[in-house]
Amino acid sequence: MAVELNKIKELMDTFVKNKGWYKEHSTKPQLPENLAKSVSIEAAELLECFQWSSTPNKSDVADEIADVILYACQLANVLDIDIDDAVEVKLNKNNNREWK
């Protein structure tokens, strides 16, 4: 199976470099804890799309899904995790898991 999330990691790395967020005194320090918090915040914003509606705006949902993925990919950058391998390993674990 070919997963290509590492390409998103590369794009995020370039984006963050261009913004200067890897610099020592950046206002957006790329620390694992900050990025993990950001993933959680964006996931909450995704949930918010469904707060008062069972038929949310699809564009808003797409934006929030993208934010979750982008922050997760940046967290993988900072922790030097091959996200393609991580996803493949996790999918294999799930395929062999007993669901109750």
KAUR-V650963 format. One record per residue. PSI is psi in whole degrees, -180 to 180 (none if undefined). BURIAL is 1 if it has 16 or more other ideal C-beta (glycine too) atoms within 10 Angstrom, else 0. Layout:
psi = [PSI & PSI]
burial = [BURIAL & BURIAL]
This chain:
psi = [133 & 117 & 140 & 40 & -22 & -28 & -39 & -39 & -45 & -43 & -40 & -40 & -46 & -45 & -49 & -41 & -46 & -31 & -14 & 19 & -6 & -12 & 153 & -43 & 34 & 148 & -9 & 64 & 132 & 62 & 146 & -44 & -38 & -41 & -38 & -41 & -42 & -39 & -46 & -43 & -45 & -35 & -38 & -38 & -33 & -46 & -36 & -29 & -25 & 3 & -47 & 14 & 136 & -7 & 77 & 167 & 118 & -36 & -41 & -42 & -44 & -43 & -44 & -37 & -44 & -42 & -43 & -47 & -44 & -45 & -38 & -40 & -38 & -37 & -41 & -38 & -53 & -34 & 4 & 51 & 129 & 102 & -31 & -47 & -43 & -43 & -43 & -44 & -45 & -41 & -40 & -43 & -46 & -38 & -29 & 4 & 146 & 123 & 131 & none]
burial = [0 & 0 & 0 & 0 & 1 & 1 & 0 & 1 & 1 & 0 & 0 & 1 & 1 & 0 & 0 & 1 & 0 & 0 & 0 & 0 & 0 & 0 & 0 & 0 & 0 & 0 & 0 & 0 & 0 & 1 & 0 & 0 & 0 & 0 & 1 & 0 & 0 & 1 & 1 & 0 & 0 & 1 & 1 & 0 & 0 & 1 & 0 & 0 & 1 & 0 & 0 & 0 & 0 & 0 & 0 & 0 & 0 & 0 & 0 & 0 & 0 & 0 & 0 & 1 & 0 & 0 & 1 & 1 & 1 & 1 & 1 & 1 & 1 & 1 & 1 & 1 & 1 & 1 & 0 & 0 & 0 & 0 & 1 & 1 & 0 & 0 & 1 & 0 & 0 & 0 & 0 & 0 & 0 & 0 & 0 & 0 & 0 & 0 & 0 & 0]
